[in-house]
Amino acid sequence: MKKNHQTFANRTAHLEPEGAYEVLARAQKMEADGREIIHLEIGQPDFRTFPNIGIEGIRAIAAGETRYTPSAGIPALRKAIADSTGARIGMEFSPRQVVVGPGAKPLLFFPMMALLEPGDEVIYPDPGFPSYRAIIETMGAVPVPIPLKEEKDFSFDMEEFGRKVNDRTRLIIINPPSNPTGGIIPGADILTLAEAAKKFDCWVLSDDIYTQLVYTDEPMKNIMTIPGMKERTIIMDGFSKTYAMTGWRLGYGVMPEELADIVGLLLTHSVGCTAAFTQVAGIEALTGDQEQVAAIRRIFRSRRDVIVKGLNDIPGITCRLPKGAFYVFPNIKSFGKSSKEMANYLLEEAGVALLPGTSFGPMGEGYLRLTFTNSSEAIEKALALIKEALFKLRKK
């Protein structure tokens, strides 16, 4: 029987657009038609890349650092990442444990490609970053979502975790602080997750992309620091959120050397390598003035306080105080409408672009995700518009 050239592989059948980009495109079309839109949908810092980083990238281009690099990253950047990650979590790493990629997503995709066989089970948070499930299913593995509980400040439902982890579990994905909730995982729960990983001989992938945007005085415990976890943990991180380098496309993973070698090979046969001048800029980001990071963290914390107070002042909305990242995840269940209906209504009626909680999984129903990557003035204006629009909705 002749094959239809338009029949695509089953591994792509589940893929859907990422909700943030869909809403952004719709909001931008409305702006092009003359509507004023306040953007609270995209998880992208509104600051420019720090000047010292940008200048170093420009210098690298001018100096001709525009050629191929080793697939796993240039040695100087791998060493800088090993040193900075080690200093941050209190461990020592070899540059051989570091793999650099064009963005952080390859350091989700390729470790899962290296580890997962069809039928393996992968535990991940719901609501959670939508690429987790997309990649799990692309590998033919079985997604096992664990709810994040609002009453636990959006940490794992540990009872559900205890029921779901088993001998078929190959990987546990954690994301403290979390996208979309800003929740972190308490130390006691981190210990429980680690014990389960050791008991069932599975891996942990810790998505640390927001770990430098934590607003508590108490430092978070990284699961890799627990005895017996270094050999079964992958740290995924990048430069986009901390250093406002979203468009530079620079991420990395820290993992056991044997896995790093395999991930490096997968990079070789896919993207080839990461741009040299981007990596030079990354070295400057890690070794340059870190007070800029502290300053940005203070600004985000101030904005967080503004948006949480404003949301809680709106009748019908309750909002937890996130302990990290730059997202809030307010509960809007009292309005009796789906998250998608509410997000659409607020875009059309209030001119505020935000995301339905269901963009991050079924357990996001009844919630919205808003970013505070906009100015305090824009956030306060958005809150006033949301309050007015919801008052109208209540009267209908």
N, C-alpha and C positions, 0 to 999 in steps of 0.2 A: 504493500500500500504506500502510495506517495505521501511523504510528509508535507504538511502545510508549513511553509517557511515563516509564517506569522504565529506559529505556536511556540510559546516561550517556555523556558524551563520552569518546573513546578516550584523550584526554590525561590522564585521571585513573585509568586502569586499573592503572597500575603502582604507585600510591601505597600505602604500608603505614604502620602506626603506627610511631612512633619507639620503639625498644626500651627506652629508659630509662623512659619513661612507663608502658609495659606492666608492667615489673618493679616500678616504684613502686606501681602500683595493686594488684598481686598481694601485695606486701609489706604494704601498708596493710590489705588484707583479712585477712591473717594476724594482724596486730596487733589488729584489731577482734575476732578470734576468741580473743585472749588470748596469742598468741605474742610473745615479745620478739625484735625484729628490729633488727640494726645496719645502718644505711643507708650503703652505699658505692657506690650506683648513680647518683645524680643529681649532675650537674656544677653544683652551686649552693653558693656560699660559705655556711658556717654562721654567719657573722657578720651582725649587723644592719647595715643601711645606716648609714654614718657619721652621727653626730648632727647635725653642721652641715648636711649635705645634707638630712636629713629635716626639720629645723627650717625650712630655706629653702623646701622644698616646701609645708609647712604655712602659712608666711607668705604664699606666693604664692596659695594657695587663699583664705585669709582676706582678702587684698587684692583678690580678684575676678579673678585671672588664670586664668579658667576658660573663656575664649571661643576662637573659631577663631583659628588662627595661619596664617601663610604656609605653603604645603604643604611647601616645602623646609626650613622651620625658622625660628625667630625670628632676626633679624640678630645679636643679641648672642651667642647660642649658636653660630651658624655661625662667627663671628669667634673665639670661644674655642676651638672645635675646630680651626680653621685654625692658630691660634697654637700650641696644645698639640701637635698632630700635627707641625707644622713643627719645633718645638723638640725633639721626641722623635727624629725621624729626620734632622734637619739640613738642612731645606729650607724654602722660603717658599711659603705657599699663600694664595690669595685666598679670602675667605668664599664667593665664587661657586662655588668648587670643592667646597663642602660641601653635602651633602644629609642632612637629619635624618629619621629614621623611627621608628615605634613598635616598637622592638626592632631588633636587627641583621639579622634574617632578611629583612626587606624590601629591605635593601641587598645581599643576595645575589640575591633574586628579580628585582627590577626592573632592575638592570644587565644580567642575563642576558636578560631579556625584550627589552631595548633592543638587544642585540647579536646574539642568536642567531637564525639562520634554520633551518628544518628541514633536517637533513642535516649541519649544521656539527658538527665534532668538538670535544669539550671534554676536556682532560686534567685529571685530579683524583687525589688520593691515595687509596689503598686499603691498609689500613683508613683511613677518613676519616669526617668528619661526614656522617651519612646524608642530610641535606638537599641536599648537593651533587648527588648522582645524581638525587634526586627532582625537583629543579628542572630539571636538564639535560633529563631525559626529558619533563617537562611542556612544555618549549619545543619538543619535537620534534627536539632535537639528539641527537648520538650520544655517549654516555659512553665515555671511554677511560681506564680505571683504570691507574694506575702503582703497582706495589707499593712499600710502605715496607719497607725491609730491616732486620731486627733487628740484623744484624751491622754495620750502618751507624748504629746508634742510632736506627733508624726514620726515616732520611732516604730520599729517592727512590732507586729503582734507576735510576741515570742511564743505564746501558746500555739498559734497556727504554725509558726516555724517548727516547733517541736514535733508537730504532727506530720509535717510535709518533708522534712529532711530524712533521707534514708540511704540505703546502699546504692541506689541508682543516681543519687546526687553527685554530679561531677564538678559543679561550680556554684559558688554563692557570690552574688554581686551586691556590694554595699556602696552607698553614696552619701557619706557624712561630710559636710552638710548637704542636704538633699535639694535637687531640682525635681519637683516644683515647690516643695513645702518649706525649705529652709530648716528642716528638723535635723538634729544630730542623734547619734546612737549613744545612750548612756554606757559608761564603762562596764557595768555589770553585764549588759547585753552583749557588748563586744567580747567579753570573756566567754559567754555562752555560745556565741557564734563560732569562736575559735575552737572551743572544745568539741563542738559538733563537726567542724571541718576535720579535726584530727581523728575523731572517732570513726567517721565515714570515709576517711582518706580522700577528701575532695579539696579543690582549690578555692581560693577567695580572690576576687577581683575588687579592689578598693578604688573607686572613682573619687580621686582626691582633688578634683578640679577647683573646688570652692574652699579648700582647707585653710587658705590664708585670709578668707573672709568669714571669720568667726567672731561673734560679738560678746562672748562670755569671757570672764576672767580665768576660768578654769580651762586648761588646755585639753584638747581631745586626745584620747588614747588611740594610736594607730594600731590596727590589728596585727600588723607585721611584727611589732615589738614583743608580742607574746611568745614565750618559749615554744618552739616547734612550728612556728608559723612562717618564718622567713623562707623556708624551702617550699612553701605552698601558697604564697601570696604574690599577687601582681598589684603594684601601685600604678595607676594611670593618672597622669597629670598633664598640665600644659600651661601656656603663657596667655591664653586669650582673656581670661577673667581677671587674673591678678594684675597683669601688666597692660590691659587694654590693647591686646594684640590680636583681636579676632581675625583680621584680614591677613595677617602674616602667615597663618597656618603653620603652627609649630606646637607639637605635643611630644610627650615621651612616656615610656613605661619603665619601671624598675622591677626586676624579676630575677629568678634564679638564672644563672649563666646558660644552662642547657636550653631553657625556654627562650632566652634572649637570642641565642644563636639561630633557633628555628624561626622566630619572628623576624630576625634580620634577613633570612632567606626569603621569607614571604614578601617582605618589602622589596627585595631585589627583583623579584619576578612580578611585581605589581607596579608600584610607583617609581621604582628605581632608587631614588634618594630624595632627600629634602633640600630645598634651595640653600646654597652655601651662605649667601648674605643674610638670610633669615636666621640661620644658626649662629652666625657671628653676633647678630643683634640679641639673640637669646643668651649668649654668654654675658653680654653687657647687662641684660635684665637681671641675671642672677648674681652678678658680682658687683654691680653698681649700687648706687644709693637706694637703700630699702626704706628710707623715711617716706618716700613717695607712696609706697604700698600702705604704710601706716596711716598716712594722710587720707588716702582714698577710703580705707576701712572706716575711719572716723566719719567721713562724709556719708557713706552708705548707712552707718549705724544711725546717724541723725535722721536720714530720710526714712529708714525703717520705722523709727519711733513716730514720725509724722504720719505715715500711711496707716500704721496699725491703729493709732488713736483715731484717725479720721474714719476708718472703716468701722470701728466699734461704735462710733457715734451715729452711724446710720441705722435707723430702726430696721430690724430683720436680719442684720449681718452680725456675725461674730467672727473674730479673727485672732488666732494665736500669735504670740510674739515669736517670730523665727529667731533661732540662735545663730544662724549663719546664712551664707549665700546672699542673693539680692532679690528674693521672691517672698511674697505673701500668698497665703492660700485660704482666703476667707470662706466660711460656711454660709451658703445662701439657700439652704434647704427650706427655710420658712416661706419662701415665695412660691413654692409649689410648681416651679418650672424646672426643666432640665438645664444642666450647665450650658449646653450649646444654645438653647433658647435665650438664656440670660446674657451670654456673651454677645450674641447677635443683636439683642435688644439694646444693650449698652453701647455697642458700636453705632447702630443706626440712630438711636434716640439721643445719646449723650455725646457721641463723637469720641468715645474712649475705646481704644483698641486693647483688648486683654484676651486671655485664653480660657476656654472651658476646661474644667478639671479633667474631663474625659479625654482630653488630648494626651493625657499621661496614664491612661488605663481606666478600666471600669470602676475602680474604687475612687476615682476622682469625681464621680457623679455627686452633685450637690455642692460643688466648690468651684471657685474661679482662681486662676493664677494671674497675679499682677506683678510686674517687676518694679523695683524702685531704682531703675537705671535712667531716671529722668530727673530734672531739677526739682527741688522742694516746691518751687512756685508752680511748676507744671503738675506735680502730684496734688497739691492743694486745690488747684483749679479742676483737675479730674475728679477729685473727691466731691467737690460741690456739684459738678455735673451729674455724677452717679447718684448722689443723694436726691437731686431734683427729679431725675428720671425714674428712680425707684418709688418716689412719692407719687408720681403720676401712675405708675403701675399698680400701686396699692389702691388707688381710687377707682381703677377700672372695674 
